[in-house]
Amino acid sequence: MALLAARHGHTAELFERDSRAPGTALDRDFFGWRRPTVPQAVQPHALLGAARSVLRDELPDVYAEMLGLGARERHELDWFEERPPARPGDEDLVMLQARRILLESALTTALRAEAGVVVRYGEPVAGLTTVPGPAGNPGIQVTGVTTEAGNYEGDLVVDAGGRRGGVERRLAEAGCRPPVVERHRTGLAYFCRWYRLPEGMDEGPRRPWAVTGGAFAGCAVFPADNRVFAVTLFVHTSDTTRSALRDPAVFERAARAFPPGAAWLALGAEPLSDVRATASLDNRWSALVDEHGPVVTGLVPVGDSITHTNPTLGQGTSLALWAARRVARTAHRDPGSARFAVDHHDWAVRTLKPWFDFQVVADAAIGERFATRAGRTGTAREAAALFDCALEDPEVMRARARVRHLAEPPERAYADPEVKARVARWLAERPDYAPHDAGPDRTEWEELTAGAGRAAQPPEPAVPWVSEEPAVPVVPVVPVVPAAGPSTSARS
Ligand SMILES: Cc1cc2nc3c(=O)[nH]c(=O)nc-3n(C[C@H](O)[C@H](O)[C@H](O)COP(=O)(O)OP(=O)(O)OC[C@H]3O[C@@H](n4cnc5c(N)ncnc54)[C@H](O)[C@@H]3O)c2cc1C
């Protein structure tokens, strides 16, 4: 946020709770840095085309630095032996594959060189400074932030504190009406382990498809930078076999039972970590405008602070970058006003909320399938066919990729007459087609996950490991970027 603000002509002061910044010793920082305020940092982060486009267009130095550090680009249409003839927009259907630390490291390098930004590490925001809201608005106006070191005033406070930032508490302390929060539990638990491909093997297999869903569990492989990749298993939180998956030996046995896990783990990769678990994630939408108008002015949320989306679709960083870019582009327009707060909210509802809603529907379907063990056999034939057809038909794959990379909403991409006709033809040619589950059946799964125990573990990982994050934030407080006022050279 701070970097984008500075690139749009503002000055910014960034408060970061953690006392240190990521460096360029990627493995050390990724595997050895305990980060309770950002527990998801060690989980796989695939950057969708939407995130990549913001980086490429707005922060080309950051993007180039990521590539230089080892991030890889994978075009969705390279699933096929031969990439189909290009269509406008295809250039954005590219996944940026890297551990999250590469993005953080590249952003930090750029921030250090940015004259318009002051970064205060280890100085968490503890509160907000406020005055009564502007005339005609019953809310409170934020004028700055407080930390242990004192008060900092700014024209705009941007809450980029993430899902655990605790802005709601700060606003309540300041006397604001509560935000309007929509929250959906997902009921999914994720287990991931990191590996490195053998020396000289720069890529894993292009096939099978990297994400597979079974009747009650799924497996995904996340290729990243520098021969590193992650394997993730996901199950319902009520699944009794869940805790066994923390055992690396059990984890590997179970992962090998799915096509992508089997293909990648057959390559002789070296484990770099233990199994990292995360659960109880939700989809949360938090609006700072209610039926009376903005509950606060002078403060806007970006990133997980507005919408925290469960990672099954990997949207989080993209939505965060969209919001940050929007604030950077508009922050010169009377940022303390009620109009600014309402415009930001309206933009978020128009631009981010449809993807949040899409995520909620997708997670509800997966959660229901896993909880009831209905599997794909329980899903609509046409919906399943769309996915299976895409693996064979580049036009349908393109539509799917446009949805996956947030280029087009599903109701538009899949309503395209050509896409519909292709899926219908594909189905007509396969009258016996029925959605099928990948991976083990329940009896096999229970056998695979039985016998968890330390004795069965493979040798110690090659890279020092950090224990799993706590389930609750350590100290939930708000980080902000108060723009110290748009400069006269501000652009939008
Ligand atoms: C398991 C998991 C997997 C994910 N996978 C993906 C993926 O594949 N692709 C994707 O795009 N997204 C993914 N996400 C989502 C992504 O991590 C978030 O959407 C993204 O990090 C949001 O960025 P943010 O800046 O809003 O918050 P964060 O990245 O959480 O950053 C918040 C920052 O605020 C700091 N902070 C907190 N409180 C204070 C305070 N009081 N004062 C100062 N600083 C403070 C924290 O230390 C932290 O640095 C995943 C999330 C999870 C949980």
The ligand as an SDF file (V2000), in Angstrom:
LIG
                    3D

 53 58  0  0  0  0  0  0  0  0999 V2000
   -3.5450  -20.5410    4.5620 C   0  0  0  0  0  0  0  0  0  0  0  0
   -3.6130  -19.3680    3.6270 C   0  0  0  0  0  0  0  0  0  0  0  0
   -3.1960  -19.5110    2.3110 C   0  0  0  0  0  0  0  0  0  0  0  0
   -3.2810  -18.4290    1.4290 C   0  0  0  0  0  0  0  0  0  0  0  0
   -2.9300  -18.6160    0.1200 N   0  0  0  0  0  0  0  0  0  0  0  0
   -3.0380  -17.5810   -0.7370 C   0  0  0  0  0  0  0  0  0  0  0  0
   -2.6940  -17.7350   -2.1070 C   0  0  0  0  0  0  0  0  0  0  0  0
   -2.3450  -18.8250   -2.5760 O   0  0  0  0  0  0  0  0  0  0  0  0
   -2.7670  -16.6390   -2.9170 N   0  0  0  0  0  0  0  0  0  0  0  0
   -3.1870  -15.4270   -2.4530 C   0  0  0  0  0  0  0  0  0  0  0  0
   -3.2290  -14.4710   -3.2240 O   0  0  0  0  0  0  0  0  0  0  0  0
   -3.5350  -15.2650   -1.1710 N   0  0  0  0  0  0  0  0  0  0  0  0
   -3.4780  -16.3000   -0.3020 C   0  0  0  0  0  0  0  0  0  0  0  0
   -3.8280  -16.1270    1.0010 N   0  0  0  0  0  0  0  0  0  0  0  0
   -4.3470  -14.8190    1.4320 C   0  0  0  0  0  0  0  0  0  0  0  0
   -3.2360  -13.8120    1.6910 C   0  0  0  0  0  0  0  0  0  0  0  0
   -2.3160  -14.3140    2.6170 O   0  0  0  0  0  0  0  0  0  0  0  0
   -3.8620  -12.5390    2.2380 C   0  0  0  0  0  0  0  0  0  0  0  0
   -4.9870  -12.2000    1.5030 O   0  0  0  0  0  0  0  0  0  0  0  0
   -2.8940  -11.3760    2.1970 C   0  0  0  0  0  0  0  0  0  0  0  0
   -1.7840  -11.6610    2.9860 O   0  0  0  0  0  0  0  0  0  0  0  0
   -3.5690  -10.1110    2.7110 C   0  0  0  0  0  0  0  0  0  0  0  0
   -2.6160   -9.1170    2.8660 O   0  0  0  0  0  0  0  0  0  0  0  0
   -2.7930   -8.0180    3.9840 P   0  0  0  0  0  0  0  0  0  0  0  0
   -1.6770   -7.0570    3.7430 O   0  0  0  0  0  0  0  0  0  0  0  0
   -4.1730   -7.5160    4.0260 O   0  0  0  0  0  0  0  0  0  0  0  0
   -2.5560   -8.7760    5.3810 O   0  0  0  0  0  0  0  0  0  0  0  0
   -1.2790   -9.5540    5.9260 P   0  0  0  0  0  0  0  0  0  0  0  0
   -0.4690  -10.1120    4.8240 O   0  0  0  0  0  0  0  0  0  0  0  0
   -1.7990  -10.4790    6.9690 O   0  0  0  0  0  0  0  0  0  0  0  0
   -0.3730   -8.4290    6.5960 O   0  0  0  0  0  0  0  0  0  0  0  0
   -0.7960   -7.7200    7.7350 C   0  0  0  0  0  0  0  0  0  0  0  0
    0.4300   -7.0010    8.3220 C   0  0  0  0  0  0  0  0  0  0  0  0
    0.0060   -6.1200    9.3320 O   0  0  0  0  0  0  0  0  0  0  0  0
    0.9010   -6.2360   10.4410 C   0  0  0  0  0  0  0  0  0  0  0  0
    0.1780   -5.7920   11.6300 N   0  0  0  0  0  0  0  0  0  0  0  0
   -0.8750   -6.3660   12.2360 C   0  0  0  0  0  0  0  0  0  0  0  0
   -1.2720   -5.6000   13.2530 N   0  0  0  0  0  0  0  0  0  0  0  0
   -0.4560   -4.5020   13.2920 C   0  0  0  0  0  0  0  0  0  0  0  0
   -0.3890   -3.3320   14.1040 C   0  0  0  0  0  0  0  0  0  0  0  0
   -1.2240   -3.1000   15.0880 N   0  0  0  0  0  0  0  0  0  0  0  0
    0.5500   -2.4090   13.8600 N   0  0  0  0  0  0  0  0  0  0  0  0
    1.4140   -2.5720   12.8470 C   0  0  0  0  0  0  0  0  0  0  0  0
    1.3960   -3.6640   12.0430 N   0  0  0  0  0  0  0  0  0  0  0  0
    0.4580   -4.6220   12.2740 C   0  0  0  0  0  0  0  0  0  0  0  0
    1.2690   -7.7040   10.4590 C   0  0  0  0  0  0  0  0  0  0  0  0
    2.4670   -7.9050   11.1970 O   0  0  0  0  0  0  0  0  0  0  0  0
    1.4300   -7.9560    8.9580 C   0  0  0  0  0  0  0  0  0  0  0  0
    2.7170   -7.6360    8.5180 O   0  0  0  0  0  0  0  0  0  0  0  0
   -3.7700  -17.1890    1.8890 C   0  0  0  0  0  0  0  0  0  0  0  0
   -4.1770  -17.0370    3.2140 C   0  0  0  0  0  0  0  0  0  0  0  0
   -4.1260  -18.1210    4.0720 C   0  0  0  0  0  0  0  0  0  0  0  0
   -4.6120  -17.9390    5.4740 C   0  0  0  0  0  0  0  0  0  0  0  0
  1  2  1  0
  2  3  1  0
  2 52  2  0
  3  4  2  0
  4  5  1  0
  4 50  1  0
  5  6  2  0
  6  7  1  0
  6 13  1  0
  7  8  2  0
  7  9  1  0
  9 10  1  0
 10 11  2  0
 10 12  1  0
 12 13  2  0
 13 14  1  0
 14 15  1  0
 14 50  1  0
 15 16  1  0
 16 17  1  0
 16 18  1  0
 18 19  1  0
 18 20  1  0
 20 21  1  0
 20 22  1  0
 22 23  1  0
 23 24  1  0
 24 25  2  0
 24 26  1  0
 24 27  1  0
 27 28  1  0
 28 29  2  0
 28 30  1  0
 28 31  1  0
 31 32  1  0
 32 33  1  0
 33 34  1  0
 33 48  1  0
 34 35  1  0
 35 36  1  0
 35 46  1  0
 36 37  1  0
 36 45  1  0
 37 38  2  0
 38 39  1  0
 39 40  1  0
 39 45  2  0
 40 41  1  0
 40 42  2  0
 42 43  1  0
 43 44  2  0
 44 45  1  0
 46 47  1  0
 46 48  1  0
 48 49  1  0
 50 51  2  0
 51 52  1  0
 52 53  1  0
M  END
$$$$
